[in-house]
């Protein structure tokens, strides 16, 4: 593993090894999303090579073997993008080839049978990209890039009758550089908040903390901007506050150079706090990656240009005295005017430690992904890939 001179990788304490595997030769797929729904059960939503939506349920047994338990081919056609989250039920958002946004809800039984919970609804048109976030069991957020080059944030009420009601829409100008990531801010009591990271210029990223009111209106809490070049993809998550210094906000950035960078900020009652966490390079020569939050850290799955698939677990260290103080000037845009005070004295820092990793050689990989949360049992990590032919492969992993 490679890191830059702002961080260190400490001794790896455990190997991560594959345990069980399964494959789905039919239907062939373009892409897949995996969401945990019970202790060792997972629901996947796939876009098939026929541009249909297919839902497949899986169970990871105590010994790590992966078993398919159910499948349903939805009546969605001309699908070009799929997102799925778990709210009161499973919510699937599809973007069609004609730019429609279709929302649907689904139930899964204890044994893995999949049922449509309500009717599919076309709720928006003329879209180029979509993202989906569950803010609560009954409150959803969609973020869509329109053909007019605007980001449209829309809040939805998911009713008891399994229908979707638009509550509020908020429009932000978009750029030609469309990387975007969303993550909820947990443990906010009666309020609902989330963070959105997106390009505002080719060399600038903005992290915005949002408040969603009870009526579904969106309000900006605060934001920070940073000078960042060559970023082509983003992933983001929040972690529990174990150091009493605010919740870590973790952003993974993939660059055109094939590097994966991790940047860590803090969330407190005032909003996003610029933090002197190092910017570590955790992987190089990457084609694609997946991310899963775990206790006090994350699991990164990435596939390299030399056909190596790597699963690595990273964890934040205990707070330690900083070797230097002051904000990193290379992280701030030269003309930064963001509405956040940059601290000049941060006596304690945390570093990312590599806790364990495992590799396997794969060829002809089209895409990779992680289940959104660790499973119970001896094989808590579930990863997936689909090859160039469209065959889905799932692998369970454990730390030895």
C-alpha positions as CSV (number, residue, x, y, z in Angstrom):
1,X,0.0,0.0,0.0
2,X,1.2,3.4,-0.9
3,X,0.7,6.6,1.1
4,X,1.8,10.2,0.7
5,X,4.2,12.0,3.0
6,X,1.3,13.3,5.2
7,X,0.4,9.9,6.6
8,X,1.8,6.6,7.7
9,X,0.6,3.0,7.4
10,X,1.2,1.0,10.5
11,X,1.7,-2.7,10.8
12,X,-1.1,-4.8,9.4
13,X,-2.6,-7.0,12.1
14,X,-4.6,-9.5,10.2
15,X,-5.0,-11.0,6.7
16,X,-8.4,-10.9,5.1
17,X,-9.2,-14.1,3.1
18,X,-12.0,-15.1,0.8
19,X,-14.3,-17.8,2.3
20,X,-17.4,-18.4,0.1
21,X,-18.2,-17.6,-3.5
22,X,-21.2,-17.8,-5.8
23,X,-21.9,-16.7,-9.3
24,X,-25.1,-15.8,-11.3
25,X,-24.7,-16.7,-14.9
26,X,-28.2,-15.5,-15.7
27,X,-29.4,-12.9,-16.1
28,X,-26.2,-11.2,-17.4
29,X,-25.7,-7.8,-15.9
30,X,-24.2,-4.3,-16.4
31,X,-24.1,-3.2,-12.7
32,X,-25.2,-4.1,-9.2
33,X,-26.0,-2.5,-5.8
34,X,-26.0,-4.6,-2.6
35,X,-27.8,-3.7,0.6
36,X,-27.9,-5.7,3.9
37,X,-31.4,-6.4,5.2
38,X,-31.0,-9.0,7.9
39,X,-28.2,-10.6,9.9
40,X,-26.6,-12.5,7.1
41,X,-29.0,-11.6,4.2
42,X,-28.4,-9.2,1.4
43,X,-30.6,-7.8,-1.4
44,X,-29.0,-6.9,-4.7
45,X,-30.5,-4.7,-7.5
46,X,-29.0,-5.2,-10.9
47,X,-29.3,-3.7,-14.3
48,X,-29.3,-6.5,-16.8
49,X,-27.7,-6.5,-20.2
50,X,-31.2,-6.3,-21.5
51,X,-31.6,-3.0,-19.6
52,X,-34.1,-4.4,-17.1
53,X,-34.2,-4.2,-13.3
54,X,-33.7,-7.5,-11.5
55,X,-33.8,-8.0,-7.7
56,X,-31.9,-11.0,-6.2
57,X,-31.7,-12.0,-2.6
58,X,-28.7,-13.8,-1.0
59,X,-27.8,-15.5,2.3
60,X,-24.3,-15.9,3.7
61,X,-24.2,-19.0,5.9
62,X,-22.3,-19.3,9.1
63,X,-19.4,-21.0,7.3
64,X,-19.3,-18.2,4.7
65,X,-20.9,-19.9,1.8
66,X,-23.1,-17.7,-0.4
67,X,-26.5,-18.9,-1.4
68,X,-29.1,-17.3,-3.7
69,X,-32.5,-17.3,-2.1
70,X,-34.8,-15.4,-4.4
71,X,-35.1,-13.4,-7.7
72,X,-37.6,-11.1,-9.3
73,X,-37.4,-9.5,-12.7
74,X,-39.2,-6.2,-12.5
75,X,-41.3,-4.6,-15.2
76,X,-38.8,-1.7,-15.6
77,X,-37.5,-1.5,-19.1
78,X,-34.8,0.7,-20.8
79,X,-33.0,1.0,-17.5
80,X,-29.6,2.7,-17.6
81,X,-28.9,3.3,-13.9
82,X,-30.0,1.7,-10.7
83,X,-29.7,2.9,-7.0
84,X,-31.2,1.2,-3.9
85,X,-31.6,2.1,-0.2
86,X,-33.4,0.6,2.8
87,X,-36.0,2.9,4.3
88,X,-39.3,1.5,5.7
89,X,-39.0,-0.9,2.8
90,X,-36.5,-1.2,0.0
91,X,-36.6,1.7,-2.3
92,X,-35.2,1.4,-5.9
93,X,-34.5,4.4,-8.1
94,X,-34.0,3.8,-11.8
95,X,-33.0,6.2,-14.6
96,X,-34.2,5.1,-18.0
97,X,-32.6,5.6,-21.4
98,X,-35.1,8.5,-22.0
99,X,-34.1,10.2,-18.8
100,X,-37.0,9.3,-16.6
101,X,-36.7,8.7,-12.8
102,X,-38.7,5.7,-11.7
103,X,-39.2,5.0,-8.0
104,X,-40.4,1.6,-6.7
105,X,-40.6,-0.1,-3.3
106,X,-40.0,-3.8,-2.4
107,X,-40.4,-6.3,0.5
108,X,-38.3,-9.3,1.2
109,X,-39.4,-12.2,3.3
110,X,-37.4,-14.1,5.9
111,X,-36.5,-16.8,3.4
112,X,-35.6,-14.3,0.6
113,X,-38.8,-14.1,-1.5
114,X,-39.1,-10.7,-3.1
115,X,-42.4,-8.8,-3.5
116,X,-43.4,-5.5,-5.1
117,X,-44.7,-3.3,-2.2
118,X,-46.4,-0.7,-4.4
119,X,-46.7,0.5,-8.0
120,X,-43.7,1.9,-9.8
121,X,-44.0,5.7,-10.3
122,X,-42.3,7.9,-12.9
123,X,-41.6,11.0,-10.9
124,X,-39.2,13.0,-13.0
125,X,-37.9,13.3,-16.6
126,X,-35.1,14.6,-18.7
127,X,-32.3,13.4,-16.4
128,X,-28.7,12.5,-17.0
129,X,-27.7,11.0,-13.6
130,X,-29.4,10.1,-10.3
131,X,-28.4,9.4,-6.7
132,X,-30.6,8.1,-3.8
133,X,-30.4,8.5,0.0
134,X,-32.7,7.4,2.8
135,X,-32.9,10.1,5.4
136,X,-35.4,8.2,7.6
137,X,-37.7,5.3,7.2
138,X,-40.3,7.6,5.5
139,X,-38.1,10.4,4.1
140,X,-36.1,10.0,0.9
141,X,-33.7,12.2,-1.0
142,X,-33.0,12.0,-4.7
143,X,-30.3,14.1,-6.4
144,X,-30.6,14.3,-10.2
145,X,-28.5,15.9,-12.9
146,X,-30.8,17.4,-15.4
147,X,-30.3,18.0,-19.1
148,X,-30.1,21.7,-18.4
149,X,-27.0,21.0,-16.3
150,X,-28.6,21.5,-12.9
151,X,-28.4,19.4,-9.8
152,X,-32.0,18.9,-8.5
153,X,-32.3,17.9,-4.9
154,X,-35.7,16.5,-4.2
155,X,-37.2,15.3,-0.9
156,X,-39.9,12.7,-0.8
157,X,-42.4,11.3,1.7
158,X,-42.8,7.5,1.5
159,X,-46.3,7.0,2.7
160,X,-48.0,4.1,4.5
161,X,-49.7,3.3,1.2
162,X,-46.3,2.8,-0.5
163,X,-46.6,6.0,-2.6
164,X,-44.1,8.7,-3.1
165,X,-45.0,12.4,-2.5
166,X,-42.6,15.2,-3.6
167,X,-42.1,17.6,-0.7
168,X,-39.5,20.0,-1.8
169,X,-37.1,20.7,-4.7
170,X,-33.8,22.6,-4.5
171,X,-31.8,23.5,-7.6
172,X,-28.0,24.0,-7.8
173,X,-26.0,24.8,-11.0
174,X,-23.9,21.9,-12.2
175,X,-20.6,21.8,-14.0
176,X,-19.3,19.5,-16.7
177,X,-17.4,17.6,-14.0
178,X,-20.2,15.6,-12.4
179,X,-18.7,13.6,-9.5
180,X,-21.1,13.6,-6.6
181,X,-21.5,11.7,-3.3
182,X,-24.1,11.7,-0.5
183,X,-24.1,10.5,3.1
184,X,-26.5,10.9,6.0
185,X,-25.5,12.5,9.3
186,X,-26.6,10.2,12.0
187,X,-27.7,10.8,15.6
188,X,-29.2,14.3,15.0
189,X,-32.3,13.7,17.3
190,X,-35.4,15.3,15.7
191,X,-33.5,16.8,12.8
192,X,-32.5,15.1,9.6
193,X,-29.2,16.1,8.0
194,X,-26.9,14.9,5.2
195,X,-23.7,15.9,3.5
196,X,-23.3,16.3,-0.3
197,X,-19.8,16.5,-2.0
198,X,-19.7,17.6,-5.6
199,X,-17.6,19.5,-8.2
200,X,-18.3,23.2,-8.4
201,X,-15.4,23.6,-10.9
202,X,-12.9,21.3,-12.7
203,X,-10.4,21.9,-9.8
204,X,-12.8,22.5,-6.9
205,X,-14.9,20.2,-4.7
206,X,-17.5,21.5,-2.3
207,X,-18.8,19.6,0.8
208,X,-22.2,21.0,1.9
209,X,-24.0,20.0,5.1
210,X,-27.8,20.2,4.6
211,X,-30.7,20.2,7.0
212,X,-34.0,18.7,6.0
213,X,-36.9,20.2,7.9
214,X,-40.0,18.3,9.0
215,X,-41.8,19.7,6.0
216,X,-39.1,18.4,3.7
217,X,-37.5,21.8,3.0
218,X,-33.7,21.9,2.5
219,X,-31.5,24.4,4.2
220,X,-27.7,24.8,4.0
221,X,-25.9,24.5,7.4
222,X,-22.5,25.3,6.0
223,X,-19.9,24.2,3.4
224,X,-16.2,24.0,2.7
225,X,-14.4,24.0,-0.6
226,X,-11.0,22.6,-1.6
227,X,-8.7,22.7,-4.5
228,X,-8.7,19.2,-6.0
229,X,-7.8,18.3,-9.5
230,X,-8.3,15.2,-11.6
231,X,-11.1,13.7,-9.4
232,X,-13.4,11.4,-11.4
233,X,-15.4,9.6,-8.7
234,X,-16.3,10.1,-5.1
235,X,-17.6,8.0,-2.2
236,X,-18.4,9.3,1.3
237,X,-19.4,8.0,4.8
238,X,-19.7,9.1,8.4
239,X,-18.3,7.3,11.4
240,X,-19.3,7.4,15.1
241,X,-17.5,10.0,17.3
242,X,-15.2,7.8,19.4
243,X,-12.7,10.6,20.3
244,X,-15.1,13.3,21.5
245,X,-14.1,15.6,18.7
246,X,-17.0,15.3,16.3
247,X,-18.1,12.6,13.9
248,X,-15.5,11.8,11.2
249,X,-16.6,12.6,7.7
250,X,-14.6,10.3,5.3
251,X,-14.3,11.0,1.6
252,X,-12.7,8.6,-0.9
253,X,-11.6,10.2,-4.2
254,X,-10.6,8.4,-7.3
255,X,-8.3,10.4,-9.6
256,X,-7.5,10.1,-13.3
257,X,-4.0,8.9,-12.3
258,X,-5.6,5.8,-10.7
259,X,-5.0,6.8,-7.2
260,X,-7.5,6.5,-4.3
261,X,-7.2,9.3,-1.8
262,X,-9.0,9.5,1.6
263,X,-9.7,12.8,3.3
264,X,-11.2,13.1,6.8
265,X,-13.1,16.1,8.2
266,X,-15.2,16.4,11.3
267,X,-18.9,17.1,11.9
268,X,-20.1,18.8,15.1
269,X,-23.1,20.8,16.1
270,X,-22.0,23.8,13.9
271,X,-21.6,21.9,10.7
272,X,-18.6,20.6,8.8
273,X,-15.3,21.5,10.5
274,X,-12.2,21.6,8.4
275,X,-9.8,19.2,10.0
276,X,-6.1,18.6,9.7
277,X,-6.5,15.0,9.0
278,X,-3.9,13.8,6.5
279,X,-4.7,13.1,2.9
280,X,-3.6,9.5,2.4
281,X,-3.2,7.7,-0.9
282,X,-4.5,4.2,0.0
283,X,-4.2,2.6,-3.4
284,X,-2.7,3.2,-6.9
285,X,-3.4,2.0,-10.5
286,X,-7.1,1.6,-9.7
287,X,-9.8,1.0,-12.3
288,X,-12.8,1.0,-10.0
289,X,-13.6,0.7,-6.3
290,X,-16.3,0.1,-3.6
291,X,-16.7,1.2,0.0
292,X,-18.3,-0.1,3.2
293,X,-18.4,1.5,6.6
294,X,-17.3,-0.6,9.6
295,X,-16.7,0.2,13.2
296,X,-14.3,3.2,13.4
297,X,-13.2,2.8,9.8
298,X,-14.0,1.5,6.4
299,X,-13.4,-1.4,4.0
300,X,-12.2,-0.4,0.6
301,X,-12.5,-2.8,-2.4
302,X,-10.6,-1.9,-5.5
303,X,-9.6,-3.5,-8.7
304,X,-6.2,-2.6,-10.2
305,X,-4.9,-2.3,-13.8
306,X,-2.9,-5.5,-13.2
307,X,-6.1,-7.5,-12.6
308,X,-5.6,-7.7,-8.8
309,X,-8.7,-7.3,-6.6
310,X,-7.9,-6.0,-3.1
311,X,-10.0,-5.9,0.1
312,X,-8.5,-3.6,2.7
313,X,-9.8,-2.6,6.1
314,X,-8.7,0.9,7.4
315,X,-9.2,2.2,11.0
316,X,-8.7,5.6,12.7
317,X,-6.0,5.6,15.3
318,X,-6.3,6.9,18.8
319,X,-5.8,10.7,18.9
320,X,-2.1,11.7,19.1
321,X,-0.1,14.9,19.3
322,X,0.3,16.4,15.9
323,X,3.7,16.7,14.4
324,X,2.7,20.1,13.0
325,X,-0.2,22.5,13.5
326,X,-2.1,24.7,11.1
327,X,-4.3,23.9,8.1
328,X,-2.8,22.4,5.1
329,X,-2.6,25.1,2.5
330,X,-2.5,22.7,-0.4
331,X,-6.0,21.6,0.5
332,X,-7.6,25.0,0.2
333,X,-8.4,26.7,-3.1
334,X,-6.2,29.7,-3.8
335,X,-9.2,32.0,-3.8
336,X,-11.3,30.1,-1.2
337,X,-14.2,32.1,0.2
338,X,-16.1,29.2,1.9
339,X,-18.1,30.2,5.0
340,X,-16.0,28.1,7.4
341,X,-13.2,29.3,9.7
342,X,-9.9,27.3,9.1
343,X,-8.4,26.4,12.4
344,X,-4.7,27.3,12.9
345,X,-4.0,25.1,15.9
346,X,-5.0,21.5,16.0
347,X,-2.9,19.8,18.7
348,X,-4.4,16.3,18.3
349,X,-4.7,14.3,15.1
350,X,-5.7,10.7,14.1
351,X,-4.2,8.7,11.4
352,X,-5.5,5.9,9.2
353,X,-4.1,2.5,10.0
354,X,-4.2,-0.5,7.7
355,X,-5.8,-3.3,9.8
356,X,-5.7,-6.0,7.3
357,X,-6.0,-6.8,3.6
358,X,-6.5,-9.7,1.2
359,X,-6.1,-10.0,-2.6
360,X,-7.2,-12.3,-5.4
361,X,-6.4,-12.2,-9.1
362,X,-9.3,-11.5,-11.4
363,X,-9.5,-10.9,-15.1
364,X,-12.0,-9.0,-17.4
365,X,-13.6,-7.1,-14.6
366,X,-16.2,-4.6,-15.6
367,X,-17.3,-3.3,-12.1
368,X,-16.8,-4.0,-8.4
369,X,-19.0,-3.2,-5.4
370,X,-19.4,-3.9,-1.6
371,X,-22.4,-4.6,0.5
372,X,-23.3,-1.4,2.2
373,X,-22.8,-2.8,5.8
374,X,-20.9,-5.7,7.4
375,X,-22.9,-8.9,7.9
376,X,-23.1,-10.9,11.1
377,X,-21.1,-14.1,11.6
378,X,-17.7,-15.3,10.6
379,X,-17.6,-13.7,7.1
380,X,-18.8,-10.1,7.5
381,X,-17.5,-8.7,4.3
382,X,-19.4,-9.3,1.1
383,X,-18.0,-8.1,-2.2
384,X,-19.1,-8.5,-5.8
385,X,-17.9,-8.0,-9.3
386,X,-19.3,-8.5,-12.8
387,X,-17.0,-9.5,-15.6
388,X,-17.0,-8.3,-19.2
389,X,-19.4,-11.1,-20.2
390,X,-21.9,-9.8,-17.5
391,X,-21.6,-12.7,-15.0
392,X,-22.1,-11.6,-11.4
393,X,-19.7,-13.0,-8.8
394,X,-20.1,-12.7,-5.0
395,X,-17.4,-13.4,-2.5
396,X,-17.5,-13.4,1.3
397,X,-14.4,-12.5,3.3
398,X,-13.2,-12.8,6.9
399,X,-10.2,-11.7,8.9
400,X,-7.9,-14.6,9.9
